[in-house]
Amino acid sequence: MEAAGSDVVSEMTERRQLWVEEPAKRRRMPDPVRKAAVRAVLISAITLIQAMVAFLCTLADSWLAFPMVLSSVASTVVATWGVLDVWVTRQMWNQRHGVVSVPASTARQLRKERRRARRSARRAPESIRRHGGAGQLTHT
């Protein structure tokens, strides 16, 4: 009897996996951009903690309130720099390694039509001159 019970348990564990891989919905960020983003999040978290400590020190009338407020202001400047760093790093990565600009088929089609129109506009006066026109076009 014991063997039959252990077979059922082992069969259930074989069917049901603990970890199932799913394809990612978005592509992974490039390493430099990810590093900048992690840095920005850490700096922002520390800034929020400093601001809360400054607020609590102010409520408690502590001598530490003024230095904490000053450091919170400085941390806010650094956190802003961190967020801008993520943006600049992302833009730089896209320019160096990233997006290959391929025109859409509609854009290609519009360009072809414009080219044809320009070519036909350039050829039209020549064909009029060749076919015995007096060299002047008249409007009738």
C-alpha positions in Angstrom: 0.0 0.0 0.0 2.8 2.4 0.8 4.3 2.0 -2.6 1.1 2.9 -4.4 0.7 6.2 -2.3 4.3 7.3 -3.0 3.7 6.6 -6.8 0.8 9.0 -6.8 2.8 11.7 -5.0 5.8 11.3 -7.3 3.5 11.3 -10.4 1.8 14.6 -9.3 5.2 16.3 -8.7 6.4 15.3 -12.1 3.3 16.8 -13.8 3.2 20.1 -11.9 6.3 22.1 -12.3 7.3 24.7 -9.7 8.8 27.2 -12.2 7.3 27.8 -15.6 9.2 30.0 -18.1 7.1 32.5 -19.9 8.3 34.7 -22.7 9.0 38.3 -21.7 6.4 40.9 -22.8 9.1 43.5 -23.1 12.8 43.3 -24.1 15.3 43.6 -21.4 17.0 47.0 -20.9 20.6 47.3 -22.0 23.1 46.9 -19.2 24.3 50.6 -19.0 20.7 51.8 -18.9 19.7 49.2 -16.3 22.7 50.2 -14.1 21.7 53.9 -14.4 18.1 53.0 -13.5 19.1 51.0 -10.4 21.3 53.8 -9.3 18.5 56.3 -9.8 16.1 54.2 -7.8 18.5 53.8 -4.9 19.3 57.5 -4.8 15.6 58.4 -4.9 14.9 55.9 -2.1 17.7 57.4 0.1 16.4 60.9 -0.7 12.9 60.0 0.4 14.2 58.5 3.7 16.3 61.6 4.3 13.3 63.8 3.7 11.2 61.8 6.1 13.9 61.9 8.8 14.2 65.7 8.3 10.4 66.1 8.7 10.4 63.9 11.9 13.4 65.8 13.3 11.6 69.1 12.6 8.5 67.8 14.5 10.6 66.7 17.4 12.5 70.1 17.5 15.8 68.3 17.2 19.1 70.0 16.4 19.5 67.5 13.6 16.5 69.0 11.6 18.5 71.7 9.9 21.4 69.5 8.6 18.9 66.9 7.5 16.9 69.5 5.5 20.1 70.7 3.8 21.1 67.2 3.0 17.6 66.4 1.7 17.8 69.4 -0.7 21.3 68.2 -1.9 19.9 64.6 -2.3 17.0 66.0 -4.3 19.5 67.6 -6.7 21.4 64.3 -7.0 18.2 62.3 -7.5 17.2 64.6 -10.3 20.7 64.1 -11.9 20.2 60.3 -11.5 16.9 60.3 -13.4 18.4 62.5 -16.1 21.3 60.1 -16.3 18.9 57.3 -17.1 17.3 59.3 -19.8 20.6 60.4 -21.4 22.1 56.9 -21.1 19.0 55.5 -22.9 19.2 58.0 -25.6 22.9 57.4 -26.1 22.4 53.6 -26.2 19.6 54.0 -28.9 21.8 56.2 -31.0 24.9 54.0 -30.8 23.4 50.5 -30.8 19.8 50.6 -31.1 17.0 51.3 -33.4 17.6 50.7 -37.1 15.3 53.1 -39.0 13.5 51.3 -41.7 10.8 53.2 -43.4 7.4 51.7 -43.4 5.9 50.4 -46.6 3.5 53.3 -46.7 6.4 55.8 -46.5 8.2 53.9 -49.2 5.1 54.0 -51.5 4.7 57.8 -50.9 8.3 58.4 -51.9 7.9 56.3 -55.0 4.9 58.3 -56.0 6.7 61.6 -55.4 9.6 60.4 -57.5 7.4 59.4 -60.4 5.6 62.8 -60.2 8.9 64.7 -60.3 10.2 62.6 -63.2 7.1 63.0 -65.2 7.1 66.8 -64.5 10.7 67.0 -65.7 10.0 65.0 -68.8 6.7 66.7 -69.8 8.2 70.0 -71.1 10.8 68.0 -73.1 8.1 65.9 -74.8 6.2 69.0 -75.7 9.2 70.6 -77.3 10.1 67.4 -79.2 6.6 67.0 -80.7 6.8 70.2 -82.7 5.7 72.8 -80.2 6.7 76.4 -80.9 8.7 76.5 -77.7 6.0 78.4 -75.8 3.1 76.9 -73.9 -0.2 78.6 -74.1 -3.2 78.3 -71.8 -6.4 77.6 -73.6 
